[in-house]
Amino acid sequence: MPEVSVIMPARNAAAFIGQAVRSILQQTLKDFEFIILDDASIDGTRDVVRSCADSRIRLVENHSCMGVAKTLNRGLELATGTFIARMDADDISMPDRLAKQAAFLNNDRAVGICGTWVRCFGGNGRYVLTQPTGRDCVKAYLLLGNPLAHPSVCMRASLLRTNGLKYDETLSAAQDYEFWTRCVRFMDIDNIPEPLLHYRIHSASVSKNRQDKSDEYATSVVAGQLKRLDAEVSPEQISFHRRIGHGAGMATRDELVSAEEWLRRLLKLNREKSIWPQNGLARAVGFVWFRVCHNSVGLGPWLLNYYSRSELSRAYSPPARDKL
């Protein structure tokens, strides 16, 4: 049994999949199987995979397009490793990614899913997308948004199988976010604060139709999380909540004040209901509050004073570079 099973769905990915495959084959951790699931591609995807001769590669072909969720579930069923790592056909894993994630999971048996930060490239340049860290914080962050970069995760196979956890095949987008909300009933989740995956941004990955679908389903997941707090919210409030969770900048001082009041309300409701660890939610809220303020710099010097005086800023200490 290999230590890690890497599952990678692919559809019409001939342009990038060779680089993605090589990044896995060059991992410092050598004990893995690489299950590549071709979802009825009509370009040269399968030919590129076959050209990457390596006994650890297992090419599985869907005879018709099954979609991401069904294809991933097929990969989960075929995986034989202790851990199951996700990979996308247009991304690049750093050489020590699998080794560091396997070590992380071996060192903390309570964690069932381990993600990483990611370095985005293509599109509008290169930047690191940070994620919350700390088990309680990452779990509580589910109330605010998706705390894990899906193609970066490594999962403990035994916990998935014991608890019958699979992706929801009725969803055509945001399957990962919905999946995490079920997984945390049985395990902790966390992130390694290092960019161990390079995430490629290109036209196919950011199409408007795909983004609209993802936003629609993610909004539904968020609404479900708010319902756990018995929070009565209007569609407009859910939309505002989503903006805050994304760390979107606020256009006016009044809007920023409303964002702070909303986050304080969430902390108050959770204090009463005890749905998420309060300290974890406070840190998650602080993480989001910093992002919102960071992206609201157009409000001028007033903003720094307002951020510093807010009690929300006390639970999260951003890296010095970001704060400057």
MARNULO-663558 format. One record per residue (C-alpha): residue number from 1; residue in three letters; chain; y, z, x. Coordinates in Angstrom, 1 decimal. Layout:
! residues N
resi->NUM resn->ala chain->A y->Y z->Z x->X
...
//
This chain:
! residues 324
resi->1 resn->met chain->A y->0.0 z->0.0 x->0.0
resi->2 resn->pro chain->A y->3.4 z->-1.0 x->1.5
resi->3 resn->glu chain->A y->6.2 z->1.5 x->1.8
resi->4 resn->val chain->A y->8.6 z->-0.8 x->0.0
resi->5 resn->ser chain->A y->8.2 z->-3.6 x->-2.5
resi->6 resn->val chain->A y->11.3 z->-5.8 x->-2.6
resi->7 resn->ile chain->A y->11.7 z->-7.7 x->-5.9
resi->8 resn->met chain->A y->14.1 z->-10.6 x->-6.0
resi->9 resn->pro chain->A y->14.6 z->-12.8 x->-9.1
resi->10 resn->ala chain->A y->15.9 z->-16.3 x->-8.4
resi->11 resn->arg chain->A y->17.0 z->-19.2 x->-10.5
resi->12 resn->asn chain->A y->18.6 z->-22.3 x->-9.1
resi->13 resn->ala chain->A y->19.5 z->-20.4 x->-5.9
resi->14 resn->ala chain->A y->18.7 z->-23.0 x->-3.3
resi->15 resn->ala chain->A y->22.2 z->-22.9 x->-1.8
resi->16 resn->phe chain->A y->22.0 z->-19.2 x->-0.8
resi->17 resn->ile chain->A y->18.4 z->-18.0 x->-1.0
resi->18 resn->gly chain->A y->17.4 z->-18.9 x->2.5
resi->19 resn->gln chain->A y->20.0 z->-16.5 x->3.9
resi->20 resn->ala chain->A y->19.0 z->-13.8 x->1.4
resi->21 resn->val chain->A y->15.3 z->-14.1 x->2.4
resi->22 resn->arg chain->A y->16.0 z->-14.0 x->6.1
resi->23 resn->ser chain->A y->18.0 z->-10.8 x->5.7
resi->24 resn->ile chain->A y->15.0 z->-9.1 x->4.2
resi->25 resn->leu chain->A y->12.5 z->-10.5 x->6.8
resi->26 resn->gln chain->A y->14.8 z->-9.2 x->9.6
resi->27 resn->gln chain->A y->14.7 z->-5.6 x->8.3
resi->28 resn->thr chain->A y->14.0 z->-2.8 x->10.9
resi->29 resn->leu chain->A y->11.5 z->-1.4 x->8.4
resi->30 resn->lys chain->A y->8.6 z->-3.7 x->8.6
resi->31 resn->asp chain->A y->6.2 z->-2.2 x->6.1
resi->32 resn->phe chain->A y->7.2 z->-4.1 x->2.9
resi->33 resn->glu chain->A y->6.0 z->-6.7 x->0.5
resi->34 resn->phe chain->A y->8.6 z->-9.3 x->-0.7
resi->35 resn->ile chain->A y->8.0 z->-10.5 x->-4.3
resi->36 resn->ile chain->A y->10.3 z->-13.4 x->-5.1
resi->37 resn->leu chain->A y->10.2 z->-14.4 x->-8.8
resi->38 resn->asp chain->A y->11.4 z->-17.9 x->-9.4
resi->39 resn->asp chain->A y->12.7 z->-18.2 x->-13.0
resi->40 resn->ala chain->A y->11.8 z->-21.9 x->-13.6
resi->41 resn->ser chain->A y->14.4 z->-23.2 x->-11.1
resi->42 resn->ile chain->A y->15.2 z->-26.9 x->-11.3
resi->43 resn->asp chain->A y->16.7 z->-27.2 x->-7.8
resi->44 resn->gly chain->A y->15.0 z->-26.7 x->-4.5
resi->45 resn->thr chain->A y->14.7 z->-22.9 x->-4.7
resi->46 resn->arg chain->A y->10.9 z->-22.8 x->-4.3
resi->47 resn->asp chain->A y->10.9 z->-25.2 x->-1.4
resi->48 resn->val chain->A y->13.4 z->-23.0 x->0.5
resi->49 resn->val chain->A y->11.2 z->-20.0 x->-0.1
resi->50 resn->arg chain->A y->8.1 z->-21.8 x->1.0
resi->51 resn->ser chain->A y->9.8 z->-22.8 x->4.2
resi->52 resn->cys chain->A y->10.3 z->-19.2 x->5.1
resi->53 resn->ala chain->A y->6.7 z->-18.7 x->6.2
resi->54 resn->asp chain->A y->5.9 z->-14.9 x->6.3
resi->55 resn->ser chain->A y->2.7 z->-13.2 x->5.0
resi->56 resn->arg chain->A y->4.8 z->-10.5 x->3.3
resi->57 resn->ile chain->A y->6.3 z->-13.1 x->0.9
resi->58 resn->arg chain->A y->4.7 z->-13.5 x->-2.5
resi->59 resn->leu chain->A y->6.3 z->-16.3 x->-4.5
resi->60 resn->val chain->A y->5.7 z->-15.9 x->-8.3
resi->61 resn->glu chain->A y->6.7 z->-18.7 x->-10.6
resi->62 resn->asn chain->A y->7.8 z->-18.4 x->-14.2
resi->63 resn->his chain->A y->6.7 z->-21.5 x->-16.1
resi->64 resn->ser chain->A y->9.7 z->-21.3 x->-18.4
resi->65 resn->cys chain->A y->13.0 z->-19.5 x->-18.0
resi->66 resn->met chain->A y->12.4 z->-15.8 x->-19.0
resi->67 resn->gly chain->A y->15.8 z->-14.3 x->-18.1
resi->68 resn->val chain->A y->16.7 z->-11.6 x->-15.7
resi->69 resn->ala chain->A y->15.3 z->-8.5 x->-17.6
resi->70 resn->lys chain->A y->11.9 z->-10.0 x->-18.3
resi->71 resn->thr chain->A y->11.7 z->-11.4 x->-14.7
resi->72 resn->leu chain->A y->12.6 z->-8.0 x->-13.3
resi->73 resn->asn chain->A y->10.0 z->-6.2 x->-15.4
resi->74 resn->arg chain->A y->7.4 z->-8.7 x->-14.2
resi->75 resn->gly chain->A y->8.4 z->-7.7 x->-10.7
resi->76 resn->leu chain->A y->8.1 z->-4.0 x->-11.5
resi->77 resn->glu chain->A y->4.5 z->-4.6 x->-12.7
resi->78 resn->leu chain->A y->3.5 z->-6.6 x->-9.6
resi->79 resn->ala chain->A y->5.0 z->-4.2 x->-7.1
resi->80 resn->thr chain->A y->2.6 z->-2.0 x->-5.2
resi->81 resn->gly chain->A y->5.0 z->-0.1 x->-2.9
resi->82 resn->thr chain->A y->6.0 z->3.5 x->-2.9
resi->83 resn->phe chain->A y->9.5 z->2.4 x->-3.4
resi->84 resn->ile chain->A y->10.9 z->-0.7 x->-5.2
resi->85 resn->ala chain->A y->14.0 z->-2.3 x->-3.8
resi->86 resn->arg chain->A y->16.2 z->-4.8 x->-5.7
resi->87 resn->met chain->A y->17.6 z->-7.8 x->-4.1
resi->88 resn->asp chain->A y->19.6 z->-10.8 x->-5.4
resi->89 resn->ala chain->A y->19.0 z->-14.3 x->-4.2
resi->90 resn->asp chain->A y->22.6 z->-14.9 x->-3.2
resi->91 resn->asp chain->A y->23.3 z->-11.6 x->-1.3
resi->92 resn->ile chain->A y->22.6 z->-10.3 x->2.2
resi->93 resn->ser chain->A y->21.0 z->-7.0 x->3.1
resi->94 resn->met chain->A y->22.0 z->-5.3 x->6.3
resi->95 resn->pro chain->A y->19.1 z->-5.0 x->8.8
resi->96 resn->asp chain->A y->18.7 z->-1.2 x->8.4
resi->97 resn->arg chain->A y->19.1 z->-1.1 x->4.6
resi->98 resn->leu chain->A y->15.5 z->-0.5 x->3.6
resi->99 resn->ala chain->A y->14.9 z->2.0 x->6.5
resi->100 resn->lys chain->A y->17.9 z->4.1 x->5.4
resi->101 resn->gln chain->A y->17.1 z->4.0 x->1.7
resi->102 resn->ala chain->A y->13.4 z->4.9 x->2.3
resi->103 resn->ala chain->A y->14.4 z->7.8 x->4.5
resi->104 resn->phe chain->A y->16.9 z->9.0 x->1.9
resi->105 resn->leu chain->A y->14.3 z->9.0 x->-0.8
resi->106 resn->asn chain->A y->11.7 z->10.6 x->1.4
resi->107 resn->asn chain->A y->14.2 z->13.4 x->2.3
resi->108 resn->asp chain->A y->15.2 z->14.1 x->-1.3
resi->109 resn->arg chain->A y->12.2 z->14.0 x->-3.7
resi->110 resn->ala chain->A y->14.4 z->14.7 x->-6.7
resi->111 resn->val chain->A y->16.3 z->11.4 x->-6.3
resi->112 resn->gly chain->A y->14.5 z->8.5 x->-8.1
resi->113 resn->ile chain->A y->17.1 z->5.8 x->-7.5
resi->114 resn->cys chain->A y->19.2 z->5.3 x->-4.5
resi->115 resn->gly chain->A y->22.1 z->2.8 x->-4.3
resi->116 resn->thr chain->A y->24.6 z->1.9 x->-1.6
resi->117 resn->trp chain->A y->28.1 z->0.8 x->-1.2
resi->118 resn->val chain->A y->28.5 z->-3.0 x->-0.9
resi->119 resn->arg chain->A y->30.7 z->-5.3 x->1.1
resi->120 resn->cys chain->A y->32.0 z->-8.1 x->-1.1
resi->121 resn->phe chain->A y->32.7 z->-11.5 x->0.4
resi->122 resn->gly chain->A y->33.7 z->-14.9 x->-0.8
resi->123 resn->gly chain->A y->36.2 z->-15.4 x->-3.6
resi->124 resn->asn chain->A y->39.3 z->-13.4 x->-2.8
resi->125 resn->gly chain->A y->38.2 z->-12.2 x->0.7
resi->126 resn->arg chain->A y->36.2 z->-9.3 x->2.1
resi->127 resn->tyr chain->A y->36.4 z->-5.7 x->0.9
resi->128 resn->val chain->A y->34.1 z->-2.7 x->0.5
resi->129 resn->leu chain->A y->33.3 z->-1.6 x->-3.0
resi->130 resn->thr chain->A y->32.7 z->2.1 x->-2.9
resi->131 resn->gln chain->A y->30.6 z->4.0 x->-5.4
resi->132 resn->pro chain->A y->30.5 z->7.7 x->-6.3
resi->133 resn->thr chain->A y->28.2 z->9.9 x->-4.2
resi->134 resn->gly chain->A y->26.4 z->13.2 x->-4.9
resi->135 resn->arg chain->A y->23.6 z->13.5 x->-7.5
resi->136 resn->asp chain->A y->25.6 z->15.4 x->-10.1
resi->137 resn->cys chain->A y->28.7 z->13.2 x->-9.6
resi->138 resn->val chain->A y->26.7 z->9.9 x->-9.8
resi->139 resn->lys chain->A y->24.9 z->11.1 x->-12.9
resi->140 resn->ala chain->A y->28.1 z->12.1 x->-14.7
resi->141 resn->tyr chain->A y->29.8 z->8.9 x->-13.7
resi->142 resn->leu chain->A y->27.6 z->7.1 x->-16.3
resi->143 resn->leu chain->A y->30.1 z->8.4 x->-18.9
resi->144 resn->leu chain->A y->32.8 z->6.4 x->-17.1
resi->145 resn->gly chain->A y->31.0 z->3.3 x->-16.0
resi->146 resn->asn chain->A y->28.2 z->1.9 x->-13.9
resi->147 resn->pro chain->A y->27.7 z->4.1 x->-10.8
resi->148 resn->leu chain->A y->25.2 z->1.9 x->-9.0
resi->149 resn->ala chain->A y->25.5 z->-1.6 x->-7.5
resi->150 resn->his chain->A y->22.3 z->-3.1 x->-9.0
resi->151 resn->pro chain->A y->21.2 z->-5.4 x->-6.1
resi->152 resn->ser chain->A y->21.6 z->-2.5 x->-3.7
resi->153 resn->val chain->A y->19.2 z->0.0 x->-5.4
resi->154 resn->cys chain->A y->15.9 z->1.3 x->-4.2
resi->155 resn->met chain->A y->13.7 z->3.1 x->-6.8
resi->156 resn->arg chain->A y->10.8 z->5.5 x->-6.6
resi->157 resn->ala chain->A y->7.9 z->3.6 x->-8.2
resi->158 resn->ser chain->A y->5.9 z->6.6 x->-9.4
resi->159 resn->leu chain->A y->8.8 z->8.0 x->-11.5
resi->160 resn->leu chain->A y->9.3 z->4.6 x->-13.2
resi->161 resn->arg chain->A y->5.7 z->4.2 x->-14.0
resi->162 resn->thr chain->A y->5.0 z->7.9 x->-15.1
resi->163 resn->asn chain->A y->7.9 z->7.7 x->-17.5
resi->164 resn->gly chain->A y->7.4 z->4.1 x->-18.7
resi->165 resn->leu chain->A y->10.8 z->2.9 x->-17.6
resi->166 resn->lys chain->A y->11.5 z->-0.8 x->-17.7
resi->167 resn->tyr chain->A y->14.6 z->-3.0 x->-18.3
resi->168 resn->asp chain->A y->15.5 z->-3.6 x->-21.9
resi->169 resn->glu chain->A y->14.5 z->-7.3 x->-22.5
resi->170 resn->thr chain->A y->16.7 z->-7.6 x->-25.5
resi->171 resn->leu chain->A y->19.8 z->-7.5 x->-23.3
resi->172 resn->ser chain->A y->21.2 z->-10.6 x->-21.6
resi->173 resn->ala chain->A y->23.7 z->-8.6 x->-19.5
resi->174 resn->ala chain->A y->24.4 z->-5.1 x->-18.3
resi->175 resn->gln chain->A y->20.7 z->-4.4 x->-18.2
resi->176 resn->asp chain->A y->21.1 z->-2.2 x->-15.2
resi->177 resn->tyr chain->A y->23.7 z->0.1 x->-16.6
resi->178 resn->glu chain->A y->21.7 z->0.7 x->-19.8
resi->179 resn->phe chain->A y->18.6 z->1.2 x->-17.6
resi->180 resn->trp chain->A y->20.2 z->4.0 x->-15.5
resi->181 resn->thr chain->A y->21.2 z->5.9 x->-18.7
resi->182 resn->arg chain->A y->17.5 z->6.2 x->-19.6
resi->183 resn->cys chain->A y->16.3 z->6.9 x->-16.0
resi->184 resn->val chain->A y->18.6 z->9.9 x->-15.5
resi->185 resn->arg chain->A y->16.6 z->11.8 x->-18.2
resi->186 resn->phe chain->A y->13.7 z->12.0 x->-15.7
resi->187 resn->met chain->A y->15.3 z->11.8 x->-12.2
resi->188 resn->asp chain->A y->18.5 z->12.2 x->-10.2
resi->189 resn->ile chain->A y->20.4 z->9.1 x->-8.9
resi->190 resn->asp chain->A y->22.6 z->8.9 x->-5.8
resi->191 resn->asn chain->A y->24.4 z->6.5 x->-3.4
resi->192 resn->ile chain->A y->24.4 z->6.2 x->0.3
resi->193 resn->pro chain->A y->28.1 z->6.0 x->1.3
resi->194 resn->glu chain->A y->27.6 z->3.0 x->3.6
resi->195 resn->pro chain->A y->27.9 z->-0.8 x->2.8
resi->196 resn->leu chain->A y->24.3 z->-1.8 x->3.3
resi->197 resn->leu chain->A y->24.5 z->-4.9 x->1.2
resi->198 resn->his chain->A y->26.8 z->-7.9 x->1.4
resi->199 resn->tyr chain->A y->27.5 z->-9.0 x->-2.2
resi->200 resn->arg chain->A y->28.5 z->-12.7 x->-2.5
resi->201 resn->ile chain->A y->31.2 z->-13.6 x->-5.0
resi->202 resn->his chain->A y->31.1 z->-17.2 x->-6.1
resi->203 resn->ser chain->A y->31.7 z->-19.3 x->-9.2
resi->204 resn->ala chain->A y->28.3 z->-18.8 x->-10.7
resi->205 resn->ser chain->A y->28.4 z->-15.0 x->-10.2
resi->206 resn->val chain->A y->31.8 z->-14.6 x->-11.9
resi->207 resn->ser chain->A y->31.7 z->-17.2 x->-14.8
resi->208 resn->lys chain->A y->33.8 z->-16.1 x->-17.8
resi->209 resn->asn chain->A y->30.9 z->-16.4 x->-20.2
resi->210 resn->arg chain->A y->28.7 z->-14.1 x->-18.1
resi->211 resn->gln chain->A y->31.6 z->-11.6 x->-17.5
resi->212 resn->asp chain->A y->32.4 z->-11.5 x->-21.3
resi->213 resn->lys chain->A y->28.7 z->-10.8 x->-22.1
resi->214 resn->ser chain->A y->28.5 z->-8.1 x->-19.4
resi->215 resn->asp chain->A y->31.7 z->-6.4 x->-20.7
resi->216 resn->glu chain->A y->30.4 z->-6.6 x->-24.3
resi->217 resn->tyr chain->A y->27.1 z->-4.9 x->-23.5
resi->218 resn->ala chain->A y->28.6 z->-2.4 x->-21.0
resi->219 resn->thr chain->A y->31.1 z->-1.4 x->-23.7
resi->220 resn->ser chain->A y->28.2 z->-0.7 x->-26.0
resi->221 resn->val chain->A y->26.6 z->1.5 x->-23.4
resi->222 resn->val chain->A y->29.8 z->3.4 x->-22.8
resi->223 resn->ala chain->A y->30.2 z->4.0 x->-26.5
resi->224 resn->gly chain->A y->26.8 z->5.5 x->-26.6
resi->225 resn->gln chain->A y->27.7 z->7.8 x->-23.7
resi->226 resn->leu chain->A y->30.9 z->8.9 x->-25.5
resi->227 resn->lys chain->A y->28.9 z->9.6 x->-28.6
resi->228 resn->arg chain->A y->26.8 z->12.1 x->-26.7
resi->229 resn->leu chain->A y->30.0 z->14.2 x->-26.4
resi->230 resn->asp chain->A y->30.5 z->13.9 x->-30.2
resi->231 resn->ala chain->A y->33.8 z->12.2 x->-29.3
resi->232 resn->glu chain->A y->35.2 z->10.3 x->-32.3
resi->233 resn->val chain->A y->36.8 z->7.2 x->-30.7
resi->234 resn->ser chain->A y->38.3 z->4.0 x->-32.0
resi->235 resn->pro chain->A y->37.6 z->0.6 x->-30.6
resi->236 resn->glu chain->A y->41.0 z->0.7 x->-28.9
resi->237 resn->gln chain->A y->40.2 z->4.0 x->-27.3
resi->238 resn->ile chain->A y->36.9 z->2.7 x->-26.0
resi->239 resn->ser chain->A y->38.7 z->-0.3 x->-24.6
resi->240 resn->phe chain->A y->41.2 z->2.1 x->-22.9
resi->241 resn->his chain->A y->38.3 z->4.2 x->-21.6
resi->242 resn->arg chain->A y->36.7 z->1.1 x->-20.1
resi->243 resn->arg chain->A y->39.9 z->0.2 x->-18.3
resi->244 resn->ile chain->A y->40.2 z->3.7 x->-16.9
resi->245 resn->gly chain->A y->36.5 z->3.6 x->-15.8
resi->246 resn->his chain->A y->37.2 z->0.4 x->-14.0
resi->247 resn->gly chain->A y->40.1 z->2.1 x->-12.1
resi->248 resn->ala chain->A y->42.5 z->-0.4 x->-13.6
resi->249 resn->gly chain->A y->46.2 z->0.1 x->-12.8
resi->250 resn->met chain->A y->48.6 z->1.3 x->-15.5
resi->251 resn->ala chain->A y->51.7 z->-0.6 x->-16.2
resi->252 resn->thr chain->A y->54.0 z->2.3 x->-17.3
resi->253 resn->arg chain->A y->54.4 z->6.0 x->-16.6
resi->254 resn->asp chain->A y->53.5 z->6.7 x->-20.3
resi->255 resn->glu chain->A y->50.3 z->4.8 x->-19.9
resi->256 resn->leu chain->A y->49.3 z->6.7 x->-16.8
resi->257 resn->val chain->A y->50.1 z->10.0 x->-18.5
resi->258 resn->ser chain->A y->47.8 z->8.8 x->-21.4
resi->259 resn->ala chain->A y->45.0 z->8.0 x->-18.9
resi->260 resn->glu chain->A y->45.3 z->11.5 x->-17.4
resi->261 resn->glu chain->A y->45.2 z->13.1 x->-20.8
resi->262 resn->trp chain->A y->42.1 z->11.1 x->-21.7
resi->263 resn->leu chain->A y->40.2 z->12.2 x->-18.6
resi->264 resn->arg chain->A y->41.2 z->15.8 x->-19.2
resi->265 resn->arg chain->A y->39.9 z->15.5 x->-22.8
resi->266 resn->leu chain->A y->36.5 z->14.3 x->-21.5
resi->267 resn->leu chain->A y->36.3 z->17.3 x->-19.2
resi->268 resn->lys chain->A y->37.1 z->19.6 x->-22.1
resi->269 resn->leu chain->A y->34.5 z->18.1 x->-24.4
resi->270 resn->asn chain->A y->31.8 z->18.3 x->-21.7
resi->271 resn->arg chain->A y->32.7 z->21.9 x->-21.0
resi->272 resn->glu chain->A y->32.0 z->22.6 x->-24.7
resi->273 resn->lys chain->A y->28.8 z->20.4 x->-25.0
resi->274 resn->ser chain->A y->27.4 z->20.7 x->-21.4
resi->275 resn->ile chain->A y->26.0 z->17.2 x->-21.4
resi->276 resn->trp chain->A y->26.7 z->16.5 x->-17.8
resi->277 resn->pro chain->A y->27.1 z->19.0 x->-14.8
resi->278 resn->gln chain->A y->30.7 z->20.0 x->-15.1
resi->279 resn->asn chain->A y->31.4 z->20.0 x->-11.4
resi->280 resn->gly chain->A y->29.8 z->16.5 x->-11.1
resi->281 resn->leu chain->A y->31.9 z->15.2 x->-14.0
resi->282 resn->ala chain->A y->35.0 z->16.7 x->-12.5
resi->283 resn->arg chain->A y->34.3 z->14.9 x->-9.2
resi->284 resn->ala chain->A y->33.5 z->11.6 x->-11.1
resi->285 resn->val chain->A y->36.8 z->12.0 x->-13.0
resi->286 resn->gly chain->A y->38.7 z->12.7 x->-9.8
resi->287 resn->phe chain->A y->37.1 z->9.5 x->-8.2
resi->288 resn->val chain->A y->38.2 z->7.4 x->-11.2
resi->289 resn->trp chain->A y->41.7 z->9.1 x->-11.4
resi->290 resn->phe chain->A y->42.3 z->8.2 x->-7.7
resi->291 resn->arg chain->A y->41.3 z->4.6 x->-8.3
resi->292 resn->val chain->A y->43.6 z->4.4 x->-11.3
resi->293 resn->cys chain->A y->46.6 z->5.8 x->-9.4
resi->294 resn->his chain->A y->45.7 z->3.7 x->-6.3
resi->295 resn->asn chain->A y->46.0 z->0.6 x->-8.5
resi->296 resn->ser chain->A y->49.2 z->1.8 x->-10.2
resi->297 resn->val chain->A y->51.4 z->1.8 x->-7.1
resi->298 resn->gly chain->A y->53.9 z->-0.5 x->-8.8
resi->299 resn->leu chain->A y->55.2 z->2.7 x->-10.6
resi->300 resn->gly chain->A y->56.9 z->3.7 x->-7.3
resi->301 resn->pro chain->A y->57.3 z->7.0 x->-5.4
resi->302 resn->trp chain->A y->57.1 z->9.0 x->-8.6
resi->303 resn->leu chain->A y->53.4 z->8.1 x->-8.7
resi->304 resn->leu chain->A y->52.5 z->10.0 x->-5.5
resi->305 resn->asn chain->A y->54.0 z->13.2 x->-6.7
resi->306 resn->tyr chain->A y->52.4 z->12.9 x->-10.1
resi->307 resn->tyr chain->A y->49.0 z->12.2 x->-8.6
resi->308 resn->ser chain->A y->49.3 z->15.1 x->-6.2
resi->309 resn->arg chain->A y->50.3 z->17.6 x->-8.9
resi->310 resn->ser chain->A y->47.5 z->16.6 x->-11.3
resi->311 resn->glu chain->A y->44.6 z->19.0 x->-11.4
resi->312 resn->leu chain->A y->42.3 z->15.9 x->-11.6
resi->313 resn->ser chain->A y->43.1 z->15.1 x->-8.0
resi->314 resn->arg chain->A y->41.6 z->18.4 x->-6.7
resi->315 resn->ala chain->A y->38.0 z->17.6 x->-7.3
resi->316 resn->tyr chain->A y->37.9 z->14.4 x->-5.2
resi->317 resn->ser chain->A y->39.2 z->13.9 x->-1.7
resi->318 resn->pro chain->A y->39.6 z->10.2 x->-0.9
resi->319 resn->pro chain->A y->39.2 z->8.8 x->2.6
resi->320 resn->ala chain->A y->42.4 z->9.1 x->4.5
resi->321 resn->arg chain->A y->42.8 z->5.4 x->4.9
resi->322 resn->asp chain->A y->42.6 z->4.9 x->1.1
resi->323 resn->lys chain->A y->45.0 z->7.7 x->0.4
resi->324 resn->leu chain->A y->47.6 z->6.3 x->2.9
//
